[in-house]
Amino acid sequence: MPANADSLLIYSYCLCLALLVIVFPLCGYVRDKVPRLSLHRKGLVGTDAVHALDLLGLALFLGIYGVFLLEHLNPRELDQQGNPVEVRITPLILGVGMIVQFVPPMLVAVMLAPRGVRLTEFLCMKWHNPRYIVAIACFGVIGAYLFLYTLEWWGYSAWLENLYGDEIKIQESLKTYQEADAATVRIMIAVSTIIIAPIAEEIVFRGYIYTVTKRFSGPFFAAIFSSLFFGLVHYNVPAMVPLIFLALVLAISYEISGSIWAPISIHALFNASQILFQEIQFHQ
């Protein structure tokens, strides 16, 4: 059992690393012995453009989010009274944060460019069935909320509170939104959460991490790994299991549609519903 909530994040990160180290060589060995088991070629998400150098790209993202994890685990700076120093969120800080969100997708584009692979083609952005996007988004979000309500019915939140007590923290973006009084700040957070984050995160996690992992293993393991990693990098213990399930829904939608717009639409609608619930609570 993890000693505290932070150690759970560390164990989860180490698990992600261990899974890659074990599964990639194992799958490579099996494919060499039984070529017909090249499961990475099945499904609508193509892996032909993935190169062995993308293993370095995958390692790069593991390293980047590992650094973010260390930053998250660092004790907060204290004032003279011994209380945590609160950083005031301003439009300028939010603006910089919105720009930073585009850095990981840009890294993906940079890694693909030397091979002549366009990001739009790699992610199948020219979708032939965009008319289904509303239905896909609605079904995906409904499935995610059914899972959330099932967890609550089983007493998931009470179990976590009993296990970790005050150590569990609300996700920073939601906390910032709840505490923001200025309309400008709230609007900027909403735009970042509903538009920028779904696009940026889906390009990285489903578009790149899932696809690269699928190439060197298979769709099943790629969905499990990318979802576990997605849940981890939000650094929010209470939300980890729900986010892992949401990520599985996103990976499945990407695989059965073959276009990144499917998981983006689900992700955006889910985040929009969260913002809506926060607004309802804010005005009560």
Buried (B, 14 or more C-beta within 10 A) or exposed (E): EBEBBBEBBBEBBEBBEEBBEEBBEEBEEBBEEEEEEBBBEEBEBBBEBBBEEBBEBBEBBBEBBBEEBEEBEEEEEEEEEEEEEEEEBEEEBBEEBBEEBEEBBEBBBEBBEEEEBEBEEBBBBEBEEEEBBEEBBEBBBEBBBEBBEEBEEEEBEEEBBEBBEEBBBEBEBBEBBEEBEEEEBBEBBBBBBBBBBBBBBBBBBBBBBBBBBBBBBBBEBBBBBBBBBBBBBBBBBBBBBBBBBBBBBBBBBBBEBBBBBBBBBBBBBBBBBBBEEBEEEEEE
